[in-house]
Amino acid sequence: MSSALFVVSEHGYWGEECIEPLTTLSEAGVDITVATPTGEPPVLDERSVDPDEVDADLAEHVREVHETDERLNDPIPLAAADAADYDAVVFPGGHGAEWDITQDTHARELLRESVAGDDGTALVVCHTVGILAFTRDSDGEFLVEGRSVTGFPNAWEEGIVDENDLLPDGRKLPYWVEDEVKAAGADWDAELDDDTSVTVDGDLITARGPPSSAEAARTLLDELGIEAPA
């Protein structure tokens, strides 16, 4: 049985970007473990289940899984996780990841190790693509340098933060994902004219945002050689 580790934020993950891959991989028979920085249950970004922000049925589904899924409610700490134990490491998105996941040395190690050899694969979604701006390979070079990636674009961020880079909940955005990842040497293309954006470069899969979550999950299954559920 194939296995995957989900690395989820304690500062607010975006519901669809975690729950869609989680349920899709589960239905395909992938054994899933959830990890958070401290081992406490991940926190759901309330905007991602607000019917004024997302489809009401989706919001209800996300909240139900968030509250009842044993894996989400009993995660392991990141420091206890080893990428070698999993076929894939998945990094769901959400603004919250900028405060913990992308800045966590163990998360960066998991990403580095999951794409270092021939056996692992990493899927990084939306704002968590920012981790690529802070992760270096074994030679000390930026892991993302020269790689083709997608992720949460500046054009979308502009519609969320105010003139002082403050989010609707009052927190200041630490950095803009597109700017930092491009500065680390990525070949960035968020494909803004397309409904979805998922990019595969070797063992690294990146996805732009919530609407790309389902495609990202299917792409990961394809990379693992697993048939996606009907």
Backbone as numpy.savetxt, mean C-alpha at the origin, in Angstrom:
# Nx Ny Nz CAx CAy CAz Cx Cy Cz
0.63 -23.63 -0.36 -0.21 -22.43 -0.36 0.67 -21.18 -0.36
0.33 -20.23 -1.24 1.05 -18.97 -1.27 0.68 -18.13 -0.05
1.58 -17.22 0.33 1.36 -16.40 1.52 1.71 -14.95 1.23
1.04 -14.06 1.96 1.30 -12.63 1.81 1.25 -11.95 3.16
2.11 -10.96 3.33 2.13 -10.13 4.52 1.57 -8.76 4.17
0.56 -8.30 4.90 0.01 -6.96 4.71 0.58 -6.04 5.78
1.22 -4.96 5.35 1.83 -3.98 6.25 0.90 -2.77 6.29
0.19 -2.59 7.42 -0.92 -1.65 7.47 -0.70 -0.57 8.53
-1.13 0.63 8.22 -0.88 1.79 9.07 -1.75 1.81 10.33
-1.16 2.31 11.41 -1.88 2.58 12.64 -2.31 4.05 12.71
-2.01 4.81 11.66 -2.38 6.23 11.63 -3.48 6.49 10.61
-4.02 5.45 9.99 -5.13 5.62 9.08 -4.88 5.04 7.70
-5.38 3.81 7.46 -5.28 3.23 6.11 -6.57 3.52 5.35
-6.45 3.59 4.03 -7.63 3.83 3.20 -8.32 2.50 2.94
-9.59 2.41 3.36 -10.30 1.15 3.39 -10.19 0.28 2.16
-10.59 0.80 1.01 -10.61 0.00 -0.21 -9.23 -0.51 -0.58
-8.20 0.28 -0.29 -6.84 -0.08 -0.71 -6.26 -1.23 0.09
-6.86 -1.51 1.23 -6.45 -2.67 2.03 -7.45 -3.81 1.87
-8.74 -3.51 2.02 -9.75 -4.56 2.06 -9.93 -5.24 0.71
-9.84 -4.49 -0.39 -10.00 -5.10 -1.71 -8.91 -6.14 -1.97
-7.61 -5.81 -1.82 -6.58 -6.85 -1.98 -6.69 -7.96 -0.94
-7.02 -7.61 0.30 -7.12 -8.61 1.36 -8.17 -9.66 1.02
-9.35 -9.24 0.62 -10.41 -10.18 0.32 -10.16 -10.93 -0.98
-9.61 -10.23 -1.98 -9.34 -10.88 -3.27 -8.29 -11.98 -3.12
-7.22 -11.69 -2.40 -6.18 -12.70 -2.19 -6.70 -13.84 -1.32
-7.51 -13.51 -0.33 -8.06 -14.55 0.53 -8.94 -15.51 -0.28
-9.78 -14.95 -1.15 -10.66 -15.77 -1.97 -9.87 -16.63 -2.95
-8.66 -16.21 -3.29 -7.81 -16.99 -4.18 -6.98 -18.02 -3.43
-7.16 -18.10 -2.12 -6.47 -19.12 -1.34 -5.13 -18.71 -0.77
-4.81 -17.41 -0.81 -3.53 -16.94 -0.27 -3.65 -16.81 1.25
-2.67 -17.33 1.96 -2.63 -17.24 3.41 -2.07 -15.87 3.79
-2.83 -15.10 4.57 -2.47 -13.71 4.84 -2.18 -13.48 6.32
-1.11 -12.74 6.56 -0.76 -12.24 7.89 -0.75 -10.72 7.82
-1.23 -10.07 8.87 -1.22 -8.60 8.93 -0.18 -8.16 9.95
0.56 -7.12 9.61 1.54 -6.54 10.52 1.33 -5.04 10.60
1.55 -4.48 11.78 1.54 -3.03 11.99 2.81 -2.66 12.74
3.17 -1.38 12.77 4.42 -1.00 13.40 4.58 -1.50 14.84
3.53 -1.41 15.66 3.67 -1.81 17.05 2.99 -3.13 17.37
2.21 -3.66 16.42 1.45 -4.87 16.69 0.05 -4.58 17.19
-0.30 -3.30 17.29 -1.67 -2.92 17.62 -2.52 -2.95 16.35
-3.84 -3.14 16.46 -4.68 -3.19 15.27 -4.57 -1.92 14.43
-4.60 -2.05 13.12 -4.52 -0.88 12.25 -5.73 0.02 12.42
-5.58 1.28 12.06 -6.65 2.27 12.19 -7.21 2.57 10.80
-8.53 2.58 10.71 -9.21 2.86 9.46 -9.42 4.37 9.31
-9.02 4.91 8.16 -9.28 6.32 7.86 -10.79 6.50 7.68
-11.41 7.29 8.55 -12.86 7.43 8.51 -13.36 8.05 7.21
-12.53 8.84 6.55 -12.95 9.39 5.26 -13.17 8.29 4.24
-12.48 7.16 4.40 -12.58 6.08 3.42 -13.84 5.25 3.60
-14.61 5.51 4.67 -15.90 4.84 4.86 -17.01 5.86 5.05
-16.78 7.07 4.61 -17.78 8.13 4.66 -18.62 8.06 3.39
-19.93 7.81 3.49 -20.77 7.71 2.29 -20.75 8.96 1.42
-20.33 10.09 1.99 -20.19 11.31 1.18 -18.90 11.28 0.35
-17.99 10.37 0.69 -16.71 10.27 0.00 -16.64 9.05 -0.92
-17.27 7.94 -0.51 -17.19 6.69 -1.27 -18.58 6.06 -1.37
-18.69 5.07 -2.24 -19.95 4.34 -2.40 -20.41 3.75 -1.07
-21.69 3.87 -0.78 -22.22 3.44 0.51 -22.05 1.95 0.74
-22.27 1.13 -0.29 -22.10 -0.31 -0.15 -20.65 -0.67 0.12
-19.74 0.02 -0.57 -18.31 -0.21 -0.35 -17.94 0.17 1.08
-18.44 1.31 1.53 -18.14 1.76 2.89 -18.61 0.74 3.92
-19.79 0.21 3.72 -20.33 -0.78 4.66 -19.49 -2.05 4.67
-19.10 -2.50 3.46 -18.28 -3.71 3.35 -16.92 -3.51 4.02
-16.28 -2.38 3.75 -14.97 -2.11 4.33 -15.04 -2.09 5.86
-16.03 -1.40 6.40 -16.14 -1.31 7.85 -16.39 -2.68 8.47
-17.23 -3.48 7.81 -17.52 -4.81 8.35 -16.26 -5.67 8.41
-15.48 -5.67 7.33 -14.25 -6.47 7.31 -13.26 -5.92 8.33
-13.14 -4.60 8.40 -12.22 -3.98 9.35 -12.54 -4.41 10.78
-13.81 -4.48 11.11 -14.20 -4.76 12.48 -14.20 -6.25 12.81
-14.35 -7.12 11.80 -14.53 -8.54 12.09 -13.39 -9.44 11.66
-12.50 -8.98 10.78 -11.44 -9.85 10.28 -10.40 -10.10 11.38
-10.21 -11.35 11.74 -9.30 -11.69 12.84 -7.87 -11.28 12.54
-7.48 -11.32 11.27 -6.10 -10.97 10.92 -5.84 -9.49 11.16
-6.83 -8.64 10.81 -6.68 -7.21 11.04 -6.73 -6.88 12.53
-7.46 -7.66 13.28 -7.63 -7.36 14.70 -6.56 -7.99 15.58
-5.71 -8.83 15.00 -4.63 -9.45 15.77 -3.34 -9.49 14.95
-2.81 -8.30 14.62 -1.60 -8.25 13.79 -0.35 -8.57 14.57
0.73 -8.82 13.84 2.04 -8.97 14.45 2.80 -7.66 14.33
3.79 -7.40 15.18 4.60 -6.20 15.02 5.54 -6.33 13.83
5.79 -5.22 13.17 6.67 -5.25 12.00 8.03 -5.85 12.30
8.57 -5.58 13.48 9.89 -6.07 13.83 9.96 -7.58 13.88
8.79 -8.24 14.00 8.76 -9.70 14.07 8.55 -10.35 12.71
8.40 -9.54 11.67 8.12 -10.07 10.33 9.40 -10.23 9.52
9.42 -11.27 8.70 10.55 -11.55 7.82 10.02 -11.77 6.42
10.47 -10.95 5.47 9.97 -11.04 4.10 10.20 -12.42 3.51
11.23 -13.11 3.94 11.54 -14.44 3.40 10.46 -15.46 3.72
9.60 -15.16 4.69 8.54 -16.08 5.07 7.30 -15.96 4.19
7.31 -15.00 3.26 6.12 -14.71 2.47 6.45 -14.64 0.98
5.48 -14.99 0.17 5.65 -14.86 -1.28 5.46 -13.42 -1.74
4.72 -12.64 -0.98 4.48 -11.25 -1.33 4.31 -10.42 -0.07
4.71 -9.15 -0.16 4.46 -8.18 0.90 3.63 -7.06 0.29
2.48 -6.77 0.93 1.54 -5.79 0.42 1.50 -4.58 1.35
1.60 -3.39 0.76 1.59 -2.14 1.52 0.37 -1.32 1.09
-0.78 -1.48 1.77 -1.95 -0.68 1.43 -1.68 0.81 1.66
-2.49 1.65 1.01 -2.26 3.08 1.09 -3.10 3.78 2.14
-3.11 5.10 2.04 -3.78 5.97 2.99 -2.81 7.02 3.49
-3.31 8.24 3.73 -2.44 9.29 4.22 -1.68 8.88 5.48
-2.31 8.07 6.33 -1.68 7.69 7.59 -0.33 7.04 7.44
-0.12 6.36 6.32 1.15 5.67 6.10 2.34 6.62 6.08
2.09 7.91 5.77 3.19 8.86 5.73 3.75 9.13 7.13
2.97 8.83 8.17 3.43 9.05 9.53 4.08 7.82 10.14
3.75 6.62 9.63 4.38 5.46 10.26 5.02 4.50 9.25
4.28 3.93 8.33 4.84 2.89 7.47 6.03 3.38 6.66
5.89 4.50 6.00 6.97 4.95 5.11 8.21 5.37 5.88
8.05 5.65 7.19 9.18 6.09 8.01 9.75 4.97 8.88
9.20 3.78 8.76 9.57 2.67 9.64 10.71 1.84 9.03
11.78 1.69 9.78 12.94 0.97 9.26 12.62 -0.49 8.95
11.73 -1.10 9.75 11.38 -2.50 9.49 10.50 -2.63 8.25
9.64 -1.65 8.02 8.83 -1.66 6.80 9.73 -1.53 5.57
10.71 -0.65 5.66 11.63 -0.46 4.53 12.44 -1.73 4.28
12.83 -2.38 5.36 13.58 -3.64 5.21 12.72 -4.70 4.53
11.46 -4.78 4.92 10.54 -5.74 4.31 10.40 -5.46 2.81
10.28 -4.20 2.46 10.17 -3.84 1.04 11.45 -4.21 0.31
12.58 -3.83 0.85 13.87 -4.11 0.21 14.06 -5.61 0.00
13.80 -6.39 1.02 14.02 -7.83 0.93 13.02 -8.51 0.01
11.81 -7.98 -0.07 10.79 -8.62 -0.90 11.06 -8.45 -2.39
11.85 -7.44 -2.76 12.16 -7.25 -4.18 13.62 -7.56 -4.50
14.39 -7.99 -3.50 15.83 -8.16 -3.69 16.19 -9.40 -4.50
15.49 -10.49 -4.26 15.87 -11.74 -4.91 14.89 -12.17 -5.98
14.89 -13.47 -6.27 14.02 -13.99 -7.32 12.69 -14.50 -6.78
12.54 -14.58 -5.46 11.39 -15.26 -4.89 10.26 -14.34 -4.44
10.55 -13.12 -4.08 9.54 -12.25 -3.48 8.92 -11.27 -4.45
7.81 -10.68 -4.03 7.13 -9.64 -4.78 6.54 -8.65 -3.79
6.54 -7.37 -4.16 5.93 -6.35 -3.32 4.87 -5.60 -4.11
3.74 -5.33 -3.44 2.70 -4.47 -3.99 2.58 -3.26 -3.07
2.77 -2.07 -3.62 2.72 -0.83 -2.85 1.66 0.07 -3.46
0.74 0.56 -2.61 -0.44 1.25 -3.11 -0.49 2.70 -2.63
-0.80 3.61 -3.54 -1.22 4.97 -3.26 -0.18 5.77 -2.46
-0.56 6.33 -1.30 0.37 7.14 -0.52 1.56 6.34 0.00
1.38 5.04 0.18 2.49 4.25 0.72 3.59 4.06 -0.31
3.32 4.40 -1.57 4.38 4.42 -2.58 5.49 5.38 -2.14
5.15 6.30 -1.24 6.16 7.21 -0.70 7.30 6.50 0.00
7.11 5.27 0.44 8.18 4.53 1.10 9.37 4.34 0.15
9.11 4.38 -1.15 10.18 4.22 -2.12 11.16 5.39 -2.10
10.72 6.52 -1.57 11.61 7.68 -1.48 12.60 7.55 -0.33
12.40 6.56 0.54 13.22 6.43 1.74 13.89 5.06 1.87
13.70 4.19 0.88 14.23 2.83 0.94 15.42 2.69 0.01
16.51 2.17 0.54 17.72 1.97 -0.25 18.00 0.47 -0.39
18.67 0.12 -1.47 19.02 -1.27 -1.69 20.28 -1.63 -0.90
20.77 -2.84 -1.07 21.92 -3.30 -0.30 23.20 -2.54 -0.63
23.22 -1.84 -1.76 24.38 -1.04 -2.14 24.27 0.41 -1.69
23.17 0.73 -1.02 22.99 2.10 -0.55 22.34 3.03 -1.54
21.92 2.50 -2.69 21.26 3.31 -3.69 19.74 3.26 -3.47
19.05 4.29 -3.93 17.60 4.27 -3.80 17.02 3.08 -4.55
16.18 2.33 -3.87 15.58 1.14 -4.47 14.79 1.47 -5.73
14.20 2.66 -5.77 13.30 3.01 -6.86 14.04 3.63 -8.05
15.33 3.92 -7.90 16.04 4.61 -8.97 15.98 3.82 -10.28
15.47 4.46 -11.32 15.37 3.84 -12.64 14.18 2.91 -12.82
13.37 2.73 -11.78 12.20 1.85 -11.88 10.97 2.64 -12.33
10.10 1.99 -13.08 8.84 2.58 -13.48 7.82 2.35 -12.38
7.19 3.44 -11.93 6.22 3.34 -10.84 5.04 4.28 -11.09
3.94 3.97 -10.40 2.81 4.88 -10.31 2.53 5.09 -8.83
1.61 5.99 -8.51 1.30 6.27 -7.12 0.39 7.47 -7.02
0.14 7.92 -5.78 -0.79 9.03 -5.58 -0.18 10.32 -6.15
-0.85 10.93 -7.13 -0.26 12.07 -7.85 -0.49 13.42 -7.18
0.39 14.35 -7.47 0.23 15.71 -6.98 -1.11 16.30 -7.39
-1.56 16.00 -8.59 -2.81 16.57 -9.10 -3.99 16.20 -8.22
-3.95 15.03 -7.60 -5.02 14.63 -6.69 -4.81 15.24 -5.30
-3.56 15.32 -4.88 -3.28 15.87 -3.55 -3.73 17.32 -3.46
-3.59 18.03 -4.56 -3.97 19.44 -4.59 -5.44 19.64 -4.25
-6.25 18.63 -4.54 -7.68 18.73 -4.27 -8.05 18.34 -2.85
-7.06 17.94 -2.04 -7.32 17.48 -0.67 -6.77 18.43 0.38
-5.51 18.82 0.22 -4.90 19.71 1.22 -5.22 21.17 0.92
-5.10 22.01 1.96 -5.32 23.44 1.74 -4.00 24.13 1.38
-4.00 25.44 1.38 -2.81 26.19 0.95 -1.63 26.01 1.90
-1.89 25.50 3.11 -0.82 25.24 4.07 -0.50 23.76 4.19
-0.92 22.98 3.20 -0.71 21.52 3.18 -1.40 20.82 4.34
-2.49 21.39 4.84 -3.25 20.77 5.91 -4.34 19.87 5.33
-4.45 18.66 5.89 -5.48 17.73 5.50 -6.81 18.11 6.13
-7.93 17.55 5.66 -9.23 17.88 6.25 -9.31 17.63 7.75
-8.50 16.69 8.29 -8.53 16.42 9.73 -7.59 17.33 10.52
-6.94 18.27 9.83 -6.07 19.24 10.50 -4.60 18.87 10.54
-4.26 17.64 10.17 -2.85 17.24 10.16 -2.14 17.85 8.95
-0.87 18.18 9.13 -0.09 18.72 8.01 0.54 17.56 7.24
0.36 17.59 5.95 0.94 16.56 5.09 2.47 16.61 5.19
3.11 15.50 5.58 4.57 15.54 5.76 5.34 15.74 4.45
4.83 15.18 3.36 5.49 15.30 2.06 4.51 14.90 0.97
4.82 15.28 -0.25 4.00 14.92 -1.40 4.66 13.71 -2.07
3.92 12.64 -2.21 4.45 11.37 -2.68 5.15 11.51 -4.02
4.48 12.11 -4.98 5.06 12.21 -6.32 6.40 12.94 -6.30
6.47 14.05 -5.59 7.70 14.83 -5.54 8.87 14.01 -4.97
8.62 13.34 -3.86 9.70 12.62 -3.18 10.16 11.40 -3.97
9.22 10.67 -4.55 9.59 9.46 -5.29 10.34 9.81 -6.57
9.91 10.87 -7.23 10.63 11.31 -8.42 12.03 11.79 -8.06
12.16 12.46 -6.92 13.47 12.94 -6.48 14.43 11.79 -6.18
13.87 10.62 -5.83 14.69 9.44 -5.56 15.06 8.69 -6.83
14.64 9.20 -7.98 15.09 8.64 -9.25 14.09 7.76 -9.97
12.83 7.78 -9.55 11.83 6.93 -10.20 11.43 7.47 -11.56
11.02 6.55 -12.42 10.36 6.90 -13.68 8.87 6.91 -13.37
8.32 8.08 -13.08 6.97 8.22 -12.53 5.95 8.48 -13.63
4.87 7.74 -13.62 3.75 8.00 -14.53 2.47 7.52 -13.85
1.65 8.46 -13.37 0.40 8.11 -12.69 -0.75 7.89 -13.67
-0.50 8.03 -14.97 -1.50 7.73 -16.00 -2.85 8.37 -15.67
-2.84 9.69 -15.52 -4.02 10.40 -15.06 -5.20 10.34 -16.03
-4.96 10.02 -17.28 -6.05 9.93 -18.25 -6.73 8.57 -18.23
-6.20 7.63 -17.44 -6.76 6.29 -17.37 -7.54 6.10 -16.08
-8.55 5.22 -16.14 -9.37 4.96 -14.96 -8.57 4.32 -13.84
-7.62 3.46 -14.20 -6.78 2.80 -13.21 -5.32 2.90 -13.63
-4.43 2.69 -12.68 -3.01 2.73 -12.98 -2.27 1.75 -12.07
-1.76 0.68 -12.68 -0.95 -0.31 -11.97 0.29 -0.57 -12.81
1.45 -0.49 -12.19 2.72 -0.65 -12.92 3.52 -1.80 -12.32
4.07 -2.63 -13.19 4.92 -3.73 -12.76 6.33 -3.48 -13.29
7.30 -3.47 -12.39 8.70 -3.35 -12.78 9.48 -4.39 -11.98
9.76 -5.51 -12.61 10.43 -6.59 -11.90 9.53 -7.14 -10.79
10.06 -7.20 -9.59 9.30 -7.71 -8.45 8.55 -6.62 -7.70
8.47 -5.43 -8.28 7.78 -4.31 -7.64 6.53 -3.95 -8.43
5.38 -4.00 -7.73 4.11 -3.58 -8.31 3.66 -2.33 -7.55
3.27 -1.29 -8.29 2.75 -0.09 -7.64 1.37 0.22 -8.22
0.52 0.84 -7.39 -0.84 1.18 -7.81 -1.14 2.61 -7.39
-1.95 3.30 -8.20 -2.15 4.74 -8.03 -3.03 5.12 -6.85
-4.18 4.44 -6.67 -5.10 4.85 -5.63 -6.29 3.91 -5.52
-7.34 4.31 -4.79 -8.47 3.41 -4.53 -9.05 2.73 -5.77
-9.33 3.44 -6.86 -9.94 2.76 -8.02 -9.03 1.70 -8.65
-7.75 1.73 -8.32 -6.80 0.76 -8.89 -6.60 -0.45 -7.99
-7.27 -0.49 -6.85 -7.03 -1.54 -5.87 -7.37 -2.93 -6.40
-8.51 -3.06 -7.06 -8.92 -4.37 -7.58 -7.95 -4.85 -8.65
-7.57 -3.96 -9.57 -6.60 -4.34 -10.61 -5.26 -4.70 -9.99
-4.86 -3.97 -8.96 -3.59 -4.26 -8.29 -3.60 -5.65 -7.68
-4.73 -6.02 -7.06 -4.83 -7.35 -6.45 -4.75 -8.43 -7.51
-5.44 -8.24 -8.62 -5.40 -9.24 -9.71 -4.01 -9.32 -10.32
-3.35 -8.17 -10.43 -1.99 -8.17 -10.98 -1.04 -8.94 -10.07
-1.18 -8.76 -8.77 -0.34 -9.49 -7.83 -0.58 -10.99 -7.95
-1.84 -11.39 -8.03 -2.14 -12.82 -8.19 -1.51 -13.36 -9.46
-1.58 -12.58 -10.53 -0.97 -13.02 -11.79 0.53 -13.18 -11.65
1.18 -12.27 -10.95 2.61 -12.35 -10.73 2.97 -13.57 -9.88
2.06 -13.96 -9.01 2.28 -15.14 -8.15 1.88 -16.43 -8.86
1.31 -16.32 -10.05 0.88 -17.50 -10.79 -0.38 -18.12 -10.24
-1.24 -17.29 -9.65 -2.47 -17.76 -9.05 -3.65 -17.22 -9.84
-4.64 -18.06 -10.10 -5.81 -17.62 -10.83 -6.69 -16.75 -9.93
-7.10 -15.61 -10.45 -7.93 -14.70 -9.68 -9.33 -15.28 -9.54
-10.01 -15.02 -8.40 -11.38 -15.50 -8.23 -12.32 -14.87 -9.23
-13.34 -15.59 -9.62 -14.29 -15.07 -10.62 -15.07 -13.90 -10.06
